[in-house]
Amino acid sequence: MKSGNIMIVGVGGQGSLLASKLLGHLLLSQGYDVKVSEVHGMSQRGGSVVTYVRYGEKVYSPVIDKGEADFIVSFELLEAARWLPFLKKDGQIVTNTQQIDPMPVITGAAVYPENLVEKMQKSGAKVDALDCLQLAEKAGSAKAVNLVLLGRLSHYFDLPEQAWMTSIEAIVPAKFQEMNKKAFDLGKAAS
């Protein structure tokens, strides 16, 4: 049975908790042992947050160390770059191209780095960057960025689409399911 490590990184309030719960549900439904960490970071204050999802035949710890992540799913470009040291040599980054200024940029103490996708690629990372915010808004809500990202991530998994849909139905509140399924489909179909 294949095993893997997924890091979900972003800024507090972007929906990383829902994304990690959904991934955990999906992988459990496919027969994997799954460990999902709590959200770590300043999730209530718009600070950097990270959640770990580990799966395999038997998983003993939810923690992912540097160089162990098969995937980094990032809600924001700078967060993808910040967590790059945790990516495996052949790992894959799936990232939203949205830029959210951290406090040092807001206060003028720093400048938001330019050309982050190119810099990550030059470091050897495989980067799948997508304007998830625009697709989420097209689906009906800016809050659906998480499902756009998961739709994009689904390209890298050999799992039936119905399994993803079943997990969306199990985790997402009923009144938001159609919008979230649309967001997932837009992320999956994006080129």
C-alpha positions as YAML, in Angstrom:
chain: A
units: angstrom
residues:
- id: 1
  name: MET
  ca: [0.00, 0.00, 0.00]
- id: 2
  name: LYS
  ca: [1.36, 3.38, -1.02]
- id: 3
  name: SER
  ca: [2.07, 5.88, 1.73]
- id: 4
  name: GLY
  ca: [2.38, 9.63, 1.56]
- id: 5
  name: ASN
  ca: [2.71, 12.93, 3.31]
- id: 6
  name: ILE
  ca: [0.71, 16.05, 2.48]
- id: 7
  name: MET
  ca: [1.26, 19.48, 4.01]
- id: 8
  name: ILE
  ca: [-1.54, 22.00, 3.76]
- id: 9
  name: VAL
  ca: [-0.19, 25.51, 4.29]
- id: 10
  name: GLY
  ca: [-1.73, 28.94, 4.19]
- id: 11
  name: VAL
  ca: [-2.98, 31.85, 6.20]
- id: 12
  name: GLY
  ca: [-5.51, 31.55, 9.00]
- id: 13
  name: GLY
  ca: [-9.13, 31.62, 7.93]
- id: 14
  name: GLN
  ca: [-8.58, 30.27, 4.40]
- id: 15
  name: GLY
  ca: [-10.14, 26.84, 4.93]
- id: 16
  name: SER
  ca: [-7.15, 24.61, 5.50]
- id: 17
  name: LEU
  ca: [-8.94, 22.76, 8.32]
- id: 18
  name: LEU
  ca: [-11.81, 21.76, 6.00]
- id: 19
  name: ALA
  ca: [-9.32, 20.71, 3.32]
- id: 20
  name: SER
  ca: [-7.40, 18.50, 5.76]
- id: 21
  name: LYS
  ca: [-10.60, 16.92, 7.12]
- id: 22
  name: LEU
  ca: [-11.79, 16.20, 3.60]
- id: 23
  name: LEU
  ca: [-8.45, 14.63, 2.60]
- id: 24
  name: GLY
  ca: [-8.45, 12.55, 5.79]
- id: 25
  name: HIS
  ca: [-11.98, 11.30, 5.07]
- id: 26
  name: LEU
  ca: [-11.11, 10.53, 1.44]
- id: 27
  name: LEU
  ca: [-7.98, 8.54, 2.29]
- id: 28
  name: LEU
  ca: [-9.71, 6.64, 5.12]
- id: 29
  name: SER
  ca: [-12.49, 5.69, 2.69]
- id: 30
  name: GLN
  ca: [-9.86, 4.19, 0.40]
- id: 31
  name: GLY
  ca: [-8.53, 1.89, 3.12]
- id: 32
  name: TYR
  ca: [-5.53, 3.89, 4.32]
- id: 33
  name: ASP
  ca: [-4.54, 4.46, 7.91]
- id: 34
  name: VAL
  ca: [-4.57, 8.26, 8.23]
- id: 35
  name: LYS
  ca: [-3.23, 10.74, 10.75]
- id: 36
  name: VAL
  ca: [-4.21, 14.40, 10.47]
- id: 37
  name: SER
  ca: [-2.53, 16.98, 12.68]
- id: 38
  name: GLU
  ca: [-4.28, 19.92, 14.23]
- id: 39
  name: VAL
  ca: [-3.85, 23.28, 12.59]
- id: 40
  name: HIS
  ca: [-0.59, 24.79, 13.83]
- id: 41
  name: GLY
  ca: [-0.02, 28.54, 13.78]
- id: 42
  name: MET
  ca: [-1.93, 31.76, 14.23]
- id: 43
  name: SER
  ca: [-5.09, 30.52, 12.56]
- id: 44
  name: GLN
  ca: [-7.33, 33.06, 14.30]
- id: 45
  name: ARG
  ca: [-5.20, 36.06, 13.41]
- id: 46
  name: GLY
  ca: [-4.41, 35.64, 9.72]
- id: 47
  name: GLY
  ca: [-0.99, 34.20, 10.48]
- id: 48
  name: SER
  ca: [0.82, 31.29, 8.86]
- id: 49
  name: VAL
  ca: [-0.84, 27.90, 9.44]
- id: 50
  name: VAL
  ca: [0.12, 24.33, 8.57]
- id: 51
  name: THR
  ca: [-1.71, 21.01, 8.80]
- id: 52
  name: TYR
  ca: [-0.20, 17.58, 8.12]
- id: 53
  name: VAL
  ca: [-2.02, 14.66, 6.49]
- id: 54
  name: ARG
  ca: [-0.12, 11.36, 6.55]
- id: 55
  name: TYR
  ca: [-1.45, 8.12, 5.09]
- id: 56
  name: GLY
  ca: [-0.31, 4.55, 4.47]
- id: 57
  name: GLU
  ca: [-0.78, 0.98, 5.66]
- id: 58
  name: LYS
  ca: [0.08, 2.03, 9.23]
- id: 59
  name: VAL
  ca: [0.86, 5.60, 10.30]
- id: 60
  name: TYR
  ca: [2.19, 6.28, 13.79]
- id: 61
  name: SER
  ca: [2.65, 10.06, 13.85]
- id: 62
  name: PRO
  ca: [0.94, 13.00, 12.15]
- id: 63
  name: VAL
  ca: [4.15, 15.05, 11.98]
- id: 64
  name: ILE
  ca: [6.05, 15.61, 8.72]
- id: 65
  name: ASP
  ca: [9.73, 16.54, 8.95]
- id: 66
  name: LYS
  ca: [11.90, 18.50, 6.51]
- id: 67
  name: GLY
  ca: [12.35, 16.69, 3.22]
- id: 68
  name: GLU
  ca: [9.42, 14.30, 3.79]
- id: 69
  name: ALA
  ca: [6.38, 15.97, 2.14]
- id: 70
  name: ASP
  ca: [5.20, 14.36, -1.09]
- id: 71
  name: PHE
  ca: [2.85, 17.31, -1.60]
- id: 72
  name: ILE
  ca: [2.60, 20.85, -0.35]
- id: 73
  name: VAL
  ca: [-0.86, 22.29, -0.96]
- id: 74
  name: SER
  ca: [-0.61, 26.03, -0.49]
- id: 75
  name: PHE
  ca: [-3.37, 28.62, -0.22]
- id: 76
  name: GLU
  ca: [-0.89, 31.46, -0.74]
- id: 77
  name: LEU
  ca: [2.32, 31.84, -2.75]
- id: 78
  name: LEU
  ca: [4.69, 32.99, 0.00]
- id: 79
  name: GLU
  ca: [3.51, 30.13, 2.24]
- id: 80
  name: ALA
  ca: [4.46, 27.63, -0.50]
- id: 81
  name: ALA
  ca: [7.97, 29.13, -0.58]
- id: 82
  name: ARG
  ca: [8.20, 29.28, 3.22]
- id: 83
  name: TRP
  ca: [7.54, 25.53, 3.59]
- id: 84
  name: LEU
  ca: [9.65, 24.44, 0.56]
- id: 85
  name: PRO
  ca: [12.37, 22.80, 2.74]
- id: 86
  name: PHE
  ca: [9.76, 20.20, 3.82]
- id: 87
  name: LEU
  ca: [9.20, 18.99, 0.24]
- id: 88
  name: LYS
  ca: [10.76, 15.70, -0.90]
- id: 89
  name: LYS
  ca: [13.24, 15.81, -3.77]
- id: 90
  name: ASP
  ca: [10.56, 14.67, -6.26]
- id: 91
  name: GLY
  ca: [7.69, 16.29, -4.39]
- id: 92
  name: GLN
  ca: [4.91, 18.37, -5.90]
- id: 93
  name: ILE
  ca: [3.66, 21.81, -4.90]
- id: 94
  name: VAL
  ca: [0.06, 22.71, -5.74]
- id: 95
  name: THR
  ca: [-0.39, 26.40, -5.00]
- id: 96
  name: ASN
  ca: [-2.80, 29.25, -5.33]
- id: 97
  name: THR
  ca: [-1.10, 32.25, -6.97]
- id: 98
  name: GLN
  ca: [-2.86, 34.64, -4.58]
- id: 99
  name: GLN
  ca: [-0.56, 36.88, -2.55]
- id: 100
  name: ILE
  ca: [-1.54, 37.91, 0.97]
- id: 101
  name: ASP
  ca: [0.83, 40.41, 2.52]
- id: 102
  name: PRO
  ca: [2.26, 39.24, 5.87]
- id: 103
  name: MET
  ca: [2.59, 41.78, 8.70]
- id: 104
  name: PRO
  ca: [6.22, 42.80, 7.86]
- id: 105
  name: VAL
  ca: [5.06, 43.75, 4.33]
- id: 106
  name: ILE
  ca: [1.98, 45.56, 5.65]
- id: 107
  name: THR
  ca: [4.09, 47.63, 8.06]
- id: 108
  name: GLY
  ca: [6.69, 48.41, 5.38]
- id: 109
  name: ALA
  ca: [9.49, 46.49, 7.12]
- id: 110
  name: ALA
  ca: [9.77, 44.07, 4.19]
- id: 111
  name: VAL
  ca: [8.79, 43.71, 0.55]
- id: 112
  name: TYR
  ca: [6.75, 40.78, -0.81]
- id: 113
  name: PRO
  ca: [9.22, 38.62, -2.79]
- id: 114
  name: GLU
  ca: [8.84, 38.59, -6.57]
- id: 115
  name: ASN
  ca: [8.89, 35.64, -8.98]
- id: 116
  name: LEU
  ca: [8.26, 33.03, -6.28]
- id: 117
  name: VAL
  ca: [7.04, 30.34, -8.70]
- id: 118
  name: GLU
  ca: [10.21, 30.69, -10.79]
- id: 119
  name: LYS
  ca: [12.40, 30.71, -7.67]
- id: 120
  name: MET
  ca: [10.77, 27.53, -6.35]
- id: 121
  name: GLN
  ca: [11.17, 25.86, -9.76]
- id: 122
  name: LYS
  ca: [14.85, 26.88, -9.89]
- id: 123
  name: SER
  ca: [15.33, 25.14, -6.53]
- id: 124
  name: GLY
  ca: [14.17, 21.92, -8.22]
- id: 125
  name: ALA
  ca: [10.54, 21.87, -7.04]
- id: 126
  name: LYS
  ca: [7.70, 20.85, -9.33]
- id: 127
  name: VAL
  ca: [5.17, 23.68, -9.02]
- id: 128
  name: ASP
  ca: [1.56, 23.59, -10.19]
- id: 129
  name: ALA
  ca: [0.41, 27.22, -9.71]
- id: 130
  name: LEU
  ca: [-3.16, 28.26, -10.35]
- id: 131
  name: ASP
  ca: [-5.32, 31.33, -9.72]
- id: 132
  name: CYS
  ca: [-7.60, 29.48, -7.30]
- id: 133
  name: LEU
  ca: [-9.26, 32.64, -5.99]
- id: 134
  name: GLN
  ca: [-10.61, 33.54, -9.44]
- id: 135
  name: LEU
  ca: [-11.93, 29.98, -9.90]
- id: 136
  name: ALA
  ca: [-13.47, 29.95, -6.41]
- id: 137
  name: GLU
  ca: [-15.29, 33.21, -7.15]
- id: 138
  name: LYS
  ca: [-16.50, 31.69, -10.43]
- id: 139
  name: ALA
  ca: [-17.89, 28.77, -8.40]
- id: 140
  name: GLY
  ca: [-19.77, 31.19, -6.16]
- id: 141
  name: SER
  ca: [-17.54, 32.12, -3.21]
- id: 142
  name: ALA
  ca: [-13.97, 33.25, -2.52]
- id: 143
  name: LYS
  ca: [-14.08, 30.83, 0.43]
- id: 144
  name: ALA
  ca: [-14.05, 27.85, -1.97]
- id: 145
  name: VAL
  ca: [-10.31, 28.22, -2.72]
- id: 146
  name: ASN
  ca: [-9.74, 25.07, -0.63]
- id: 147
  name: LEU
  ca: [-11.92, 22.96, -2.94]
- id: 148
  name: VAL
  ca: [-10.30, 24.42, -6.05]
- id: 149
  name: LEU
  ca: [-6.93, 23.38, -4.61]
- id: 150
  name: LEU
  ca: [-8.21, 19.87, -3.83]
- id: 151
  name: GLY
  ca: [-9.60, 19.58, -7.35]
- id: 152
  name: ARG
  ca: [-6.15, 20.43, -8.67]
- id: 153
  name: LEU
  ca: [-4.50, 18.02, -6.21]
- id: 154
  name: SER
  ca: [-6.79, 15.21, -7.44]
- id: 155
  name: HIS
  ca: [-4.70, 15.06, -10.65]
- id: 156
  name: TYR
  ca: [-1.89, 13.51, -8.66]
- id: 157
  name: PHE
  ca: [-3.98, 10.73, -7.10]
- id: 158
  name: ASP
  ca: [-5.30, 7.60, -8.76]
- id: 159
  name: LEU
  ca: [-8.59, 7.70, -6.89]
- id: 160
  name: PRO
  ca: [-12.10, 7.60, -8.36]
- id: 161
  name: GLU
  ca: [-13.76, 11.00, -8.70]
- id: 162
  name: GLN
  ca: [-16.82, 9.60, -6.92]
- id: 163
  name: ALA
  ca: [-14.67, 9.04, -3.81]
- id: 164
  name: TRP
  ca: [-13.81, 12.75, -3.79]
- id: 165
  name: MET
  ca: [-17.50, 13.66, -4.23]
- id: 166
  name: THR
  ca: [-18.54, 11.32, -1.41]
- id: 167
  name: SER
  ca: [-16.02, 12.99, 0.91]
- id: 168
  name: ILE
  ca: [-17.26, 16.45, -0.06]
- id: 169
  name: GLU
  ca: [-20.80, 15.31, 0.78]
- id: 170
  name: ALA
  ca: [-19.66, 13.89, 4.13]
- id: 171
  name: ILE
  ca: [-17.59, 16.90, 5.25]
- id: 172
  name: VAL
  ca: [-19.08, 20.03, 3.66]
- id: 173
  name: PRO
  ca: [-22.38, 21.36, 5.10]
- id: 174
  name: ALA
  ca: [-25.30, 20.51, 2.78]
- id: 175
  name: LYS
  ca: [-26.11, 24.09, 1.79]
- id: 176
  name: PHE
  ca: [-22.54, 24.59, 0.43]
- id: 177
  name: GLN
  ca: [-22.06, 21.22, -1.30]
- id: 178
  name: GLU
  ca: [-23.02, 22.18, -4.85]
- id: 179
  name: MET
  ca: [-20.82, 25.28, -4.80]
- id: 180
  name: ASN
  ca: [-17.92, 23.28, -3.37]
- id: 181
  name: LYS
  ca: [-18.35, 20.51, -5.95]
- id: 182
  name: LYS
  ca: [-18.30, 23.17, -8.67]
- id: 183
  name: ALA
  ca: [-15.11, 24.66, -7.18]
- id: 184
  name: PHE
  ca: [-13.53, 21.18, -7.09]
- id: 185
  name: ASP
  ca: [-14.49, 20.60, -10.75]
- id: 186
  name: LEU
  ca: [-13.08, 23.98, -11.81]
- id: 187
  name: GLY
  ca: [-9.78, 23.20, -10.06]
- id: 188
  name: LYS
  ca: [-9.66, 19.76, -11.62]
- id: 189
  name: ALA
  ca: [-10.44, 21.04, -15.14]
- id: 190
  name: ALA
  ca: [-8.06, 24.05, -15.05]
- id: 191
  name: SER
  ca: [-5.11, 23.88, -17.38]
...
